[in-house]
């Protein structure tokens, strides 16, 4: 599904984020940027050891990445050029919506600051962090709508979702938010 909103194409796909040829893919990361499981593990395994090595250097030199914030590394041997590591909230820690919006917004700002034209997001925090899909979709998509309503160089934003349920929830939420 591809829709144009202002000057940006917003795509929803059910697929493998590591296969996308975009300027940056977003990794649903933890504060230590330890990429062992979930989306982070897949990105790190398919991209090669340099992603984890660069992440380790980031944490050693700048400290852990708080929820809502981002870090950036190369994408190793993935088709994307960079990985933006966005730390989302854990369900139950408090202020989940604010932190998820912040992680999404900071990833978009990082992409724009580097003059990227394309970025791909997973459903941040919906894996082991336990944020419900509907809460994630509303938070992330409303942030993208607000951001793309202003000035941005991003021409393509992809939500690369895993499975029919995630795709359906994001699609329904998209239509509710963007058809207003």
Secondary structure by P-SEA (a helix, b strand, c coil): cccccccbbbbbbccccccccccbbbbbccccccccccaaaaaaaaacaaaaaaaaaaaaaccccccccccccccccccccccbbbbbbcccccaaaaaaaaaaaaaaaaaaaacccbbbbcccccccccccaaaaaaaaaaaaaaaacccccccbbbbccccaaaaaaaaaaaaacccc
